[in-house]
Amino acid sequence: MEPSSLPGAGHGAGDRTGDEPPEEFRAALASMASVRARPEIVLEDIPAPQRLAPYAHAVGALVTEPDGDEEVEVATGRFIVLHDPAGHEAWAGTTRCVGYLSAATDENMVDDAMFSEVAWSWLTDALTESGATSHALGGTVTRTASTRFGELAGPEHSVDVEIRASWTAEDSQLDRHLTAWLDVLGTAAGLPPPGVRLLGPSDPPDAGTL
């Protein structure tokens, strides 16, 4: 699977006014269109919420891993951009980024009291490392343990982590913000760092890096 990139900037943008989106919003979408996801992550434009801001754009992300001849879904995510040229008091700015992800995780982590703090640090660290300047960051980390009974297909026990977050971007370089969110999605899904692959039982000892 080749690395995927976003379709042309502006596709999927919500515009309640009927006018051409402002330059700041168009520049933000153009920067996002330059983002290339790692091979395990597939990006696509999805319908954007229409009532939260005059202008909006949304991207969906799907993480899969091979299972025999099939690709199995291990995590999903959404990245939404809300833009109000007049500014929004609650945002303390004009552009708000909203992220959501859900991923299967290690069952043992559900009992780790520090897991939520560690998961939140994935986001704060990723924003810093990508150079995404922001403020008014907030959100939640939720761990859910499930046990299946009877004829329901799937593993008997599973643990999922959900991260919901939003923050105000301080510039229109939203490629950095989307890149940060995709890094968090990859971490939550248990993907190895880019350029590194996990060793299989038949791999030689020096086959872990590319």
PyMOL CGO cylinders between C-alpha atoms (Angstrom):
from pymol import cmd
from pymol.cgo import CYLINDER

trace = [
    CYLINDER, 0.00, 0.00, 0.00, 1.44, 3.35, -1.03, 0.3, 1, 1, 1, 1, 1, 1,
    CYLINDER, 1.44, 3.35, -1.03, 1.43, 6.37, 1.33, 0.3, 1, 1, 1, 1, 1, 1,
    CYLINDER, 1.43, 6.37, 1.33, -1.80, 8.28, 0.88, 0.3, 1, 1, 1, 1, 1, 1,
    CYLINDER, -1.80, 8.28, 0.88, -2.33, 12.00, 0.62, 0.3, 1, 1, 1, 1, 1, 1,
    CYLINDER, -2.33, 12.00, 0.62, -5.41, 14.15, 0.89, 0.3, 1, 1, 1, 1, 1, 1,
    CYLINDER, -5.41, 14.15, 0.89, -7.47, 15.04, -2.17, 0.3, 1, 1, 1, 1, 1, 1,
    CYLINDER, -7.47, 15.04, -2.17, -7.48, 18.58, -3.50, 0.3, 1, 1, 1, 1, 1, 1,
    CYLINDER, -7.48, 18.58, -3.50, -7.82, 21.31, -0.93, 0.3, 1, 1, 1, 1, 1, 1,
    CYLINDER, -7.82, 21.31, -0.93, -11.33, 22.56, -0.48, 0.3, 1, 1, 1, 1, 1, 1,
    CYLINDER, -11.33, 22.56, -0.48, -13.18, 19.30, -1.12, 0.3, 1, 1, 1, 1, 1, 1,
    CYLINDER, -13.18, 19.30, -1.12, -15.64, 18.61, 1.67, 0.3, 1, 1, 1, 1, 1, 1,
    CYLINDER, -15.64, 18.61, 1.67, -15.51, 22.13, 3.05, 0.3, 1, 1, 1, 1, 1, 1,
    CYLINDER, -15.51, 22.13, 3.05, -18.75, 23.31, 4.58, 0.3, 1, 1, 1, 1, 1, 1,
    CYLINDER, -18.75, 23.31, 4.58, -19.80, 26.86, 3.68, 0.3, 1, 1, 1, 1, 1, 1,
    CYLINDER, -19.80, 26.86, 3.68, -23.03, 28.18, 5.08, 0.3, 1, 1, 1, 1, 1, 1,
    CYLINDER, -23.03, 28.18, 5.08, -22.65, 31.62, 3.57, 0.3, 1, 1, 1, 1, 1, 1,
    CYLINDER, -22.65, 31.62, 3.57, -22.46, 30.63, -0.10, 0.3, 1, 1, 1, 1, 1, 1,
    CYLINDER, -22.46, 30.63, -0.10, -19.43, 32.89, -0.56, 0.3, 1, 1, 1, 1, 1, 1,
    CYLINDER, -19.43, 32.89, -0.56, -15.92, 31.80, -1.38, 0.3, 1, 1, 1, 1, 1, 1,
    CYLINDER, -15.92, 31.80, -1.38, -14.14, 30.67, 1.81, 0.3, 1, 1, 1, 1, 1, 1,
    CYLINDER, -14.14, 30.67, 1.81, -11.75, 33.25, 3.27, 0.3, 1, 1, 1, 1, 1, 1,
    CYLINDER, -11.75, 33.25, 3.27, -8.07, 33.13, 2.38, 0.3, 1, 1, 1, 1, 1, 1,
    CYLINDER, -8.07, 33.13, 2.38, -7.04, 31.92, 5.84, 0.3, 1, 1, 1, 1, 1, 1,
    CYLINDER, -7.04, 31.92, 5.84, -9.32, 28.89, 5.58, 0.3, 1, 1, 1, 1, 1, 1,
    CYLINDER, -9.32, 28.89, 5.58, -8.27, 28.12, 2.00, 0.3, 1, 1, 1, 1, 1, 1,
    CYLINDER, -8.27, 28.12, 2.00, -4.60, 28.34, 3.00, 0.3, 1, 1, 1, 1, 1, 1,
    CYLINDER, -4.60, 28.34, 3.00, -5.24, 25.95, 5.89, 0.3, 1, 1, 1, 1, 1, 1,
    CYLINDER, -5.24, 25.95, 5.89, -6.84, 23.38, 3.59, 0.3, 1, 1, 1, 1, 1, 1,
    CYLINDER, -6.84, 23.38, 3.59, -4.05, 23.77, 1.04, 0.3, 1, 1, 1, 1, 1, 1,
    CYLINDER, -4.05, 23.77, 1.04, -1.47, 22.99, 3.70, 0.3, 1, 1, 1, 1, 1, 1,
    CYLINDER, -1.47, 22.99, 3.70, -3.44, 19.92, 4.82, 0.3, 1, 1, 1, 1, 1, 1,
    CYLINDER, -3.44, 19.92, 4.82, -3.56, 18.65, 1.24, 0.3, 1, 1, 1, 1, 1, 1,
    CYLINDER, -3.56, 18.65, 1.24, 0.23, 18.33, 1.29, 0.3, 1, 1, 1, 1, 1, 1,
    CYLINDER, 0.23, 18.33, 1.29, 0.18, 15.81, 4.15, 0.3, 1, 1, 1, 1, 1, 1,
    CYLINDER, 0.18, 15.81, 4.15, 1.21, 12.27, 3.26, 0.3, 1, 1, 1, 1, 1, 1,
    CYLINDER, 1.21, 12.27, 3.26, 0.22, 9.59, 5.72, 0.3, 1, 1, 1, 1, 1, 1,
    CYLINDER, 0.22, 9.59, 5.72, 2.33, 6.54, 6.48, 0.3, 1, 1, 1, 1, 1, 1,
    CYLINDER, 2.33, 6.54, 6.48, 1.39, 3.39, 4.50, 0.3, 1, 1, 1, 1, 1, 1,
    CYLINDER, 1.39, 3.39, 4.50, -0.74, 1.87, 7.26, 0.3, 1, 1, 1, 1, 1, 1,
    CYLINDER, -0.74, 1.87, 7.26, -3.04, 4.93, 7.41, 0.3, 1, 1, 1, 1, 1, 1,
    CYLINDER, -3.04, 4.93, 7.41, -5.61, 5.67, 4.71, 0.3, 1, 1, 1, 1, 1, 1,
    CYLINDER, -5.61, 5.67, 4.71, -7.03, 9.20, 4.55, 0.3, 1, 1, 1, 1, 1, 1,
    CYLINDER, -7.03, 9.20, 4.55, -10.22, 10.42, 2.93, 0.3, 1, 1, 1, 1, 1, 1,
    CYLINDER, -10.22, 10.42, 2.93, -12.40, 13.50, 3.03, 0.3, 1, 1, 1, 1, 1, 1,
    CYLINDER, -12.40, 13.50, 3.03, -15.62, 12.94, 4.97, 0.3, 1, 1, 1, 1, 1, 1,
    CYLINDER, -15.62, 12.94, 4.97, -18.71, 15.12, 5.51, 0.3, 1, 1, 1, 1, 1, 1,
    CYLINDER, -18.71, 15.12, 5.51, -17.93, 18.04, 7.80, 0.3, 1, 1, 1, 1, 1, 1,
    CYLINDER, -17.93, 18.04, 7.80, -20.27, 19.27, 10.55, 0.3, 1, 1, 1, 1, 1, 1,
    CYLINDER, -20.27, 19.27, 10.55, -22.39, 22.13, 9.22, 0.3, 1, 1, 1, 1, 1, 1,
    CYLINDER, -22.39, 22.13, 9.22, -23.60, 23.91, 12.35, 0.3, 1, 1, 1, 1, 1, 1,
    CYLINDER, -23.60, 23.91, 12.35, -20.50, 24.40, 14.46, 0.3, 1, 1, 1, 1, 1, 1,
    CYLINDER, -20.50, 24.40, 14.46, -18.82, 27.12, 12.39, 0.3, 1, 1, 1, 1, 1, 1,
    CYLINDER, -18.82, 27.12, 12.39, -19.36, 29.05, 9.14, 0.3, 1, 1, 1, 1, 1, 1,
    CYLINDER, -19.36, 29.05, 9.14, -16.64, 26.93, 7.48, 0.3, 1, 1, 1, 1, 1, 1,
    CYLINDER, -16.64, 26.93, 7.48, -15.61, 23.37, 8.22, 0.3, 1, 1, 1, 1, 1, 1,
    CYLINDER, -15.61, 23.37, 8.22, -13.58, 20.55, 6.72, 0.3, 1, 1, 1, 1, 1, 1,
    CYLINDER, -13.58, 20.55, 6.72, -13.19, 16.95, 7.92, 0.3, 1, 1, 1, 1, 1, 1,
    CYLINDER, -13.19, 16.95, 7.92, -10.77, 14.12, 7.22, 0.3, 1, 1, 1, 1, 1, 1,
    CYLINDER, -10.77, 14.12, 7.22, -11.25, 10.47, 8.13, 0.3, 1, 1, 1, 1, 1, 1,
    CYLINDER, -11.25, 10.47, 8.13, -8.38, 8.09, 8.85, 0.3, 1, 1, 1, 1, 1, 1,
    CYLINDER, -8.38, 8.09, 8.85, -8.32, 4.30, 8.92, 0.3, 1, 1, 1, 1, 1, 1,
    CYLINDER, -8.32, 4.30, 8.92, -5.47, 2.17, 10.24, 0.3, 1, 1, 1, 1, 1, 1,
    CYLINDER, -5.47, 2.17, 10.24, -5.24, -1.43, 9.07, 0.3, 1, 1, 1, 1, 1, 1,
    CYLINDER, -5.24, -1.43, 9.07, -2.83, -4.30, 9.47, 0.3, 1, 1, 1, 1, 1, 1,
    CYLINDER, -2.83, -4.30, 9.47, -2.48, -7.49, 7.41, 0.3, 1, 1, 1, 1, 1, 1,
    CYLINDER, -2.48, -7.49, 7.41, -4.19, -10.64, 8.66, 0.3, 1, 1, 1, 1, 1, 1,
    CYLINDER, -4.19, -10.64, 8.66, -3.54, -13.39, 6.14, 0.3, 1, 1, 1, 1, 1, 1,
    CYLINDER, -3.54, -13.39, 6.14, -4.96, -12.23, 2.82, 0.3, 1, 1, 1, 1, 1, 1,
    CYLINDER, -4.96, -12.23, 2.82, -7.06, -9.47, 4.39, 0.3, 1, 1, 1, 1, 1, 1,
    CYLINDER, -7.06, -9.47, 4.39, -6.52, -6.07, 5.95, 0.3, 1, 1, 1, 1, 1, 1,
    CYLINDER, -6.52, -6.07, 5.95, -7.98, -5.78, 9.45, 0.3, 1, 1, 1, 1, 1, 1,
    CYLINDER, -7.98, -5.78, 9.45, -9.07, -2.46, 10.94, 0.3, 1, 1, 1, 1, 1, 1,
    CYLINDER, -9.07, -2.46, 10.94, -7.21, -1.63, 14.16, 0.3, 1, 1, 1, 1, 1, 1,
    CYLINDER, -7.21, -1.63, 14.16, -7.99, 2.08, 14.60, 0.3, 1, 1, 1, 1, 1, 1,
    CYLINDER, -7.99, 2.08, 14.60, -10.09, 4.89, 13.16, 0.3, 1, 1, 1, 1, 1, 1,
    CYLINDER, -10.09, 4.89, 13.16, -9.87, 8.64, 13.52, 0.3, 1, 1, 1, 1, 1, 1,
    CYLINDER, -9.87, 8.64, 13.52, -11.30, 11.98, 12.43, 0.3, 1, 1, 1, 1, 1, 1,
    CYLINDER, -11.30, 11.98, 12.43, -9.69, 15.40, 12.14, 0.3, 1, 1, 1, 1, 1, 1,
    CYLINDER, -9.69, 15.40, 12.14, -12.05, 18.36, 11.80, 0.3, 1, 1, 1, 1, 1, 1,
    CYLINDER, -12.05, 18.36, 11.80, -11.22, 21.99, 11.10, 0.3, 1, 1, 1, 1, 1, 1,
    CYLINDER, -11.22, 21.99, 11.10, -13.70, 24.66, 12.18, 0.3, 1, 1, 1, 1, 1, 1,
    CYLINDER, -13.70, 24.66, 12.18, -13.22, 28.24, 11.02, 0.3, 1, 1, 1, 1, 1, 1,
    CYLINDER, -13.22, 28.24, 11.02, -15.07, 31.41, 12.02, 0.3, 1, 1, 1, 1, 1, 1,
    CYLINDER, -15.07, 31.41, 12.02, -13.59, 34.57, 10.46, 0.3, 1, 1, 1, 1, 1, 1,
    CYLINDER, -13.59, 34.57, 10.46, -15.22, 36.68, 13.17, 0.3, 1, 1, 1, 1, 1, 1,
    CYLINDER, -15.22, 36.68, 13.17, -13.49, 34.71, 15.90, 0.3, 1, 1, 1, 1, 1, 1,
    CYLINDER, -13.49, 34.71, 15.90, -15.01, 32.61, 18.64, 0.3, 1, 1, 1, 1, 1, 1,
    CYLINDER, -15.01, 32.61, 18.64, -14.82, 33.59, 22.31, 0.3, 1, 1, 1, 1, 1, 1,
    CYLINDER, -14.82, 33.59, 22.31, -14.59, 30.00, 23.55, 0.3, 1, 1, 1, 1, 1, 1,
    CYLINDER, -14.59, 30.00, 23.55, -11.80, 29.24, 21.08, 0.3, 1, 1, 1, 1, 1, 1,
    CYLINDER, -11.80, 29.24, 21.08, -9.85, 32.45, 21.70, 0.3, 1, 1, 1, 1, 1, 1,
    CYLINDER, -9.85, 32.45, 21.70, -9.18, 32.46, 17.97, 0.3, 1, 1, 1, 1, 1, 1,
    CYLINDER, -9.18, 32.46, 17.97, -10.64, 31.83, 14.53, 0.3, 1, 1, 1, 1, 1, 1,
    CYLINDER, -10.64, 31.83, 14.53, -9.63, 28.23, 13.77, 0.3, 1, 1, 1, 1, 1, 1,
    CYLINDER, -9.63, 28.23, 13.77, -10.38, 25.22, 15.93, 0.3, 1, 1, 1, 1, 1, 1,
    CYLINDER, -10.38, 25.22, 15.93, -8.99, 21.73, 15.37, 0.3, 1, 1, 1, 1, 1, 1,
    CYLINDER, -8.99, 21.73, 15.37, -11.01, 18.79, 16.64, 0.3, 1, 1, 1, 1, 1, 1,
    CYLINDER, -11.01, 18.79, 16.64, -9.66, 15.25, 16.77, 0.3, 1, 1, 1, 1, 1, 1,
    CYLINDER, -9.66, 15.25, 16.77, -11.22, 11.90, 17.61, 0.3, 1, 1, 1, 1, 1, 1,
    CYLINDER, -11.22, 11.90, 17.61, -9.72, 8.41, 17.52, 0.3, 1, 1, 1, 1, 1, 1,
    CYLINDER, -9.72, 8.41, 17.52, -10.58, 4.92, 18.65, 0.3, 1, 1, 1, 1, 1, 1,
    CYLINDER, -10.58, 4.92, 18.65, -8.06, 2.08, 18.74, 0.3, 1, 1, 1, 1, 1, 1,
    CYLINDER, -8.06, 2.08, 18.74, -7.74, -1.41, 20.13, 0.3, 1, 1, 1, 1, 1, 1,
    CYLINDER, -7.74, -1.41, 20.13, -5.02, -1.52, 22.76, 0.3, 1, 1, 1, 1, 1, 1,
    CYLINDER, -5.02, -1.52, 22.76, -3.24, -3.90, 25.10, 0.3, 1, 1, 1, 1, 1, 1,
    CYLINDER, -3.24, -3.90, 25.10, -5.68, -5.48, 27.56, 0.3, 1, 1, 1, 1, 1, 1,
    CYLINDER, -5.68, -5.48, 27.56, -3.17, -5.06, 30.41, 0.3, 1, 1, 1, 1, 1, 1,
    CYLINDER, -3.17, -5.06, 30.41, -3.21, -1.29, 29.95, 0.3, 1, 1, 1, 1, 1, 1,
    CYLINDER, -3.21, -1.29, 29.95, -6.77, -0.98, 31.25, 0.3, 1, 1, 1, 1, 1, 1,
    CYLINDER, -6.77, -0.98, 31.25, -5.41, -1.51, 34.77, 0.3, 1, 1, 1, 1, 1, 1,
    CYLINDER, -5.41, -1.51, 34.77, -2.57, 1.02, 34.39, 0.3, 1, 1, 1, 1, 1, 1,
    CYLINDER, -2.57, 1.02, 34.39, -3.51, 4.09, 36.42, 0.3, 1, 1, 1, 1, 1, 1,
    CYLINDER, -3.51, 4.09, 36.42, -1.10, 6.24, 34.42, 0.3, 1, 1, 1, 1, 1, 1,
    CYLINDER, -1.10, 6.24, 34.42, -2.30, 5.16, 30.99, 0.3, 1, 1, 1, 1, 1, 1,
    CYLINDER, -2.30, 5.16, 30.99, -4.66, 8.11, 30.47, 0.3, 1, 1, 1, 1, 1, 1,
    CYLINDER, -4.66, 8.11, 30.47, -1.91, 10.60, 31.32, 0.3, 1, 1, 1, 1, 1, 1,
    CYLINDER, -1.91, 10.60, 31.32, 0.51, 8.81, 28.98, 0.3, 1, 1, 1, 1, 1, 1,
    CYLINDER, 0.51, 8.81, 28.98, -2.06, 8.76, 26.16, 0.3, 1, 1, 1, 1, 1, 1,
    CYLINDER, -2.06, 8.76, 26.16, -2.70, 12.50, 26.58, 0.3, 1, 1, 1, 1, 1, 1,
    CYLINDER, -2.70, 12.50, 26.58, 1.03, 13.15, 26.42, 0.3, 1, 1, 1, 1, 1, 1,
    CYLINDER, 1.03, 13.15, 26.42, 1.06, 11.52, 22.97, 0.3, 1, 1, 1, 1, 1, 1,
    CYLINDER, 1.06, 11.52, 22.97, -0.91, 14.52, 21.75, 0.3, 1, 1, 1, 1, 1, 1,
    CYLINDER, -0.91, 14.52, 21.75, 0.93, 17.26, 23.61, 0.3, 1, 1, 1, 1, 1, 1,
    CYLINDER, 0.93, 17.26, 23.61, 4.29, 15.83, 22.56, 0.3, 1, 1, 1, 1, 1, 1,
    CYLINDER, 4.29, 15.83, 22.56, 3.18, 15.39, 18.94, 0.3, 1, 1, 1, 1, 1, 1,
    CYLINDER, 3.18, 15.39, 18.94, 1.96, 18.99, 18.68, 0.3, 1, 1, 1, 1, 1, 1,
    CYLINDER, 1.96, 18.99, 18.68, 5.25, 20.23, 20.06, 0.3, 1, 1, 1, 1, 1, 1,
    CYLINDER, 5.25, 20.23, 20.06, 7.41, 18.01, 17.86, 0.3, 1, 1, 1, 1, 1, 1,
    CYLINDER, 7.41, 18.01, 17.86, 5.51, 18.93, 14.70, 0.3, 1, 1, 1, 1, 1, 1,
    CYLINDER, 5.51, 18.93, 14.70, 5.79, 22.66, 15.41, 0.3, 1, 1, 1, 1, 1, 1,
    CYLINDER, 5.79, 22.66, 15.41, 2.01, 23.08, 15.57, 0.3, 1, 1, 1, 1, 1, 1,
    CYLINDER, 2.01, 23.08, 15.57, 1.48, 26.27, 17.57, 0.3, 1, 1, 1, 1, 1, 1,
    CYLINDER, 1.48, 26.27, 17.57, -1.76, 26.16, 19.53, 0.3, 1, 1, 1, 1, 1, 1,
    CYLINDER, -1.76, 26.16, 19.53, -3.57, 27.09, 22.71, 0.3, 1, 1, 1, 1, 1, 1,
    CYLINDER, -3.57, 27.09, 22.71, -6.80, 26.27, 24.60, 0.3, 1, 1, 1, 1, 1, 1,
    CYLINDER, -6.80, 26.27, 24.60, -6.14, 22.52, 24.35, 0.3, 1, 1, 1, 1, 1, 1,
    CYLINDER, -6.14, 22.52, 24.35, -8.65, 20.24, 26.05, 0.3, 1, 1, 1, 1, 1, 1,
    CYLINDER, -8.65, 20.24, 26.05, -10.07, 16.76, 25.76, 0.3, 1, 1, 1, 1, 1, 1,
    CYLINDER, -10.07, 16.76, 25.76, -10.62, 13.32, 27.25, 0.3, 1, 1, 1, 1, 1, 1,
    CYLINDER, -10.62, 13.32, 27.25, -9.02, 9.87, 27.23, 0.3, 1, 1, 1, 1, 1, 1,
    CYLINDER, -9.02, 9.87, 27.23, -11.41, 6.94, 27.73, 0.3, 1, 1, 1, 1, 1, 1,
    CYLINDER, -11.41, 6.94, 27.73, -10.57, 3.27, 28.15, 0.3, 1, 1, 1, 1, 1, 1,
    CYLINDER, -10.57, 3.27, 28.15, -13.29, 0.69, 27.53, 0.3, 1, 1, 1, 1, 1, 1,
    CYLINDER, -13.29, 0.69, 27.53, -13.05, -3.02, 28.38, 0.3, 1, 1, 1, 1, 1, 1,
    CYLINDER, -13.05, -3.02, 28.38, -15.45, -5.41, 26.62, 0.3, 1, 1, 1, 1, 1, 1,
    CYLINDER, -15.45, -5.41, 26.62, -16.21, -9.10, 27.07, 0.3, 1, 1, 1, 1, 1, 1,
    CYLINDER, -16.21, -9.10, 27.07, -18.08, -10.97, 24.33, 0.3, 1, 1, 1, 1, 1, 1,
    CYLINDER, -18.08, -10.97, 24.33, -20.50, -13.80, 25.07, 0.3, 1, 1, 1, 1, 1, 1,
    CYLINDER, -20.50, -13.80, 25.07, -22.36, -16.37, 23.03, 0.3, 1, 1, 1, 1, 1, 1,
    CYLINDER, -22.36, -16.37, 23.03, -22.25, -16.24, 19.26, 0.3, 1, 1, 1, 1, 1, 1,
    CYLINDER, -22.25, -16.24, 19.26, -20.86, -12.70, 18.92, 0.3, 1, 1, 1, 1, 1, 1,
    CYLINDER, -20.86, -12.70, 18.92, -17.79, -12.80, 16.69, 0.3, 1, 1, 1, 1, 1, 1,
    CYLINDER, -17.79, -12.80, 16.69, -14.48, -11.33, 17.78, 0.3, 1, 1, 1, 1, 1, 1,
    CYLINDER, -14.48, -11.33, 17.78, -11.97, -11.80, 20.61, 0.3, 1, 1, 1, 1, 1, 1,
    CYLINDER, -11.97, -11.80, 20.61, -13.44, -12.79, 23.97, 0.3, 1, 1, 1, 1, 1, 1,
    CYLINDER, -13.44, -12.79, 23.97, -11.84, -9.81, 25.72, 0.3, 1, 1, 1, 1, 1, 1,
    CYLINDER, -11.84, -9.81, 25.72, -10.86, -6.47, 24.17, 0.3, 1, 1, 1, 1, 1, 1,
    CYLINDER, -10.86, -6.47, 24.17, -9.81, -3.05, 25.36, 0.3, 1, 1, 1, 1, 1, 1,
    CYLINDER, -9.81, -3.05, 25.36, -10.26, 0.14, 23.33, 0.3, 1, 1, 1, 1, 1, 1,
    CYLINDER, -10.26, 0.14, 23.33, -8.91, 3.61, 23.92, 0.3, 1, 1, 1, 1, 1, 1,
    CYLINDER, -8.91, 3.61, 23.92, -10.71, 6.73, 22.73, 0.3, 1, 1, 1, 1, 1, 1,
    CYLINDER, -10.71, 6.73, 22.73, -9.12, 10.16, 22.60, 0.3, 1, 1, 1, 1, 1, 1,
    CYLINDER, -9.12, 10.16, 22.60, -11.20, 13.27, 21.96, 0.3, 1, 1, 1, 1, 1, 1,
    CYLINDER, -11.20, 13.27, 21.96, -9.42, 16.61, 21.82, 0.3, 1, 1, 1, 1, 1, 1,
    CYLINDER, -9.42, 16.61, 21.82, -9.73, 20.12, 20.48, 0.3, 1, 1, 1, 1, 1, 1,
    CYLINDER, -9.73, 20.12, 20.48, -7.38, 23.05, 20.31, 0.3, 1, 1, 1, 1, 1, 1,
    CYLINDER, -7.38, 23.05, 20.31, -7.07, 26.45, 18.66, 0.3, 1, 1, 1, 1, 1, 1,
    CYLINDER, -7.07, 26.45, 18.66, -4.52, 26.77, 15.87, 0.3, 1, 1, 1, 1, 1, 1,
    CYLINDER, -4.52, 26.77, 15.87, -2.45, 29.94, 15.95, 0.3, 1, 1, 1, 1, 1, 1,
    CYLINDER, -2.45, 29.94, 15.95, -1.71, 29.98, 12.21, 0.3, 1, 1, 1, 1, 1, 1,
    CYLINDER, -1.71, 29.98, 12.21, -2.94, 28.42, 8.96, 0.3, 1, 1, 1, 1, 1, 1,
    CYLINDER, -2.94, 28.42, 8.96, -0.19, 25.75, 8.81, 0.3, 1, 1, 1, 1, 1, 1,
    CYLINDER, -0.19, 25.75, 8.81, -2.63, 22.99, 9.59, 0.3, 1, 1, 1, 1, 1, 1,
    CYLINDER, -2.63, 22.99, 9.59, -0.41, 20.38, 7.93, 0.3, 1, 1, 1, 1, 1, 1,
    CYLINDER, -0.41, 20.38, 7.93, 1.53, 20.40, 11.20, 0.3, 1, 1, 1, 1, 1, 1,
    CYLINDER, 1.53, 20.40, 11.20, -1.62, 19.90, 13.25, 0.3, 1, 1, 1, 1, 1, 1,
    CYLINDER, -1.62, 19.90, 13.25, -2.90, 17.06, 11.05, 0.3, 1, 1, 1, 1, 1, 1,
    CYLINDER, -2.90, 17.06, 11.05, 0.53, 15.42, 11.09, 0.3, 1, 1, 1, 1, 1, 1,
    CYLINDER, 0.53, 15.42, 11.09, 0.54, 15.56, 14.89, 0.3, 1, 1, 1, 1, 1, 1,
    CYLINDER, 0.54, 15.56, 14.89, -2.90, 13.96, 15.07, 0.3, 1, 1, 1, 1, 1, 1,
    CYLINDER, -2.90, 13.96, 15.07, -1.86, 11.18, 12.68, 0.3, 1, 1, 1, 1, 1, 1,
    CYLINDER, -1.86, 11.18, 12.68, 1.18, 10.54, 14.87, 0.3, 1, 1, 1, 1, 1, 1,
    CYLINDER, 1.18, 10.54, 14.87, -1.16, 10.11, 17.86, 0.3, 1, 1, 1, 1, 1, 1,
    CYLINDER, -1.16, 10.11, 17.86, -3.38, 7.78, 15.84, 0.3, 1, 1, 1, 1, 1, 1,
    CYLINDER, -3.38, 7.78, 15.84, -0.39, 5.66, 14.85, 0.3, 1, 1, 1, 1, 1, 1,
    CYLINDER, -0.39, 5.66, 14.85, 0.83, 5.47, 18.45, 0.3, 1, 1, 1, 1, 1, 1,
    CYLINDER, 0.83, 5.47, 18.45, -2.62, 4.50, 19.73, 0.3, 1, 1, 1, 1, 1, 1,
    CYLINDER, -2.62, 4.50, 19.73, -2.82, 1.80, 17.05, 0.3, 1, 1, 1, 1, 1, 1,
    CYLINDER, -2.82, 1.80, 17.05, 0.54, 0.38, 18.17, 0.3, 1, 1, 1, 1, 1, 1,
    CYLINDER, 0.54, 0.38, 18.17, 2.37, 1.16, 14.95, 0.3, 1, 1, 1, 1, 1, 1,
    CYLINDER, 2.37, 1.16, 14.95, 6.18, 1.21, 15.17, 0.3, 1, 1, 1, 1, 1, 1,
    CYLINDER, 6.18, 1.21, 15.17, 8.00, 4.49, 14.56, 0.3, 1, 1, 1, 1, 1, 1,
    CYLINDER, 8.00, 4.49, 14.56, 8.18, 5.44, 10.86, 0.3, 1, 1, 1, 1, 1, 1,
    CYLINDER, 8.18, 5.44, 10.86, 11.03, 3.62, 9.13, 0.3, 1, 1, 1, 1, 1, 1,
    CYLINDER, 11.03, 3.62, 9.13, 10.96, 0.76, 11.63, 0.3, 1, 1, 1, 1, 1, 1,
    CYLINDER, 10.96, 0.76, 11.63, 9.09, -2.50, 11.29, 0.3, 1, 1, 1, 1, 1, 1,
    CYLINDER, 9.09, -2.50, 11.29, 8.44, -5.15, 13.88, 0.3, 1, 1, 1, 1, 1, 1,
    CYLINDER, 8.44, -5.15, 13.88, 10.46, -8.35, 13.55, 0.3, 1, 1, 1, 1, 1, 1,
    CYLINDER, 10.46, -8.35, 13.55, 8.68, -11.50, 12.50, 0.3, 1, 1, 1, 1, 1, 1,
    CYLINDER, 8.68, -11.50, 12.50, 9.72, -14.96, 13.66, 0.3, 1, 1, 1, 1, 1, 1,
    CYLINDER, 9.72, -14.96, 13.66, 11.59, -15.63, 10.40, 0.3, 1, 1, 1, 1, 1, 1,
    CYLINDER, 11.59, -15.63, 10.40, 13.32, -12.24, 10.13, 0.3, 1, 1, 1, 1, 1, 1,
    CYLINDER, 13.32, -12.24, 10.13, 17.10, -11.98, 10.65, 0.3, 1, 1, 1, 1, 1, 1,
    CYLINDER, 17.10, -11.98, 10.65, 18.25, -10.02, 13.74, 0.3, 1, 1, 1, 1, 1, 1,
    CYLINDER, 18.25, -10.02, 13.74, 19.21, -6.92, 11.72, 0.3, 1, 1, 1, 1, 1, 1,
    CYLINDER, 19.21, -6.92, 11.72, 15.92, -6.67, 9.78, 0.3, 1, 1, 1, 1, 1, 1,
    CYLINDER, 15.92, -6.67, 9.78, 14.15, -4.32, 12.20, 0.3, 1, 1, 1, 1, 1, 1,
    CYLINDER, 14.15, -4.32, 12.20, 15.09, -1.08, 10.47, 0.3, 1, 1, 1, 1, 1, 1,
    CYLINDER, 15.09, -1.08, 10.47, 14.85, 0.10, 6.89, 0.3, 1, 1, 1, 1, 1, 1,
]
cmd.load_cgo(trace, "trace")
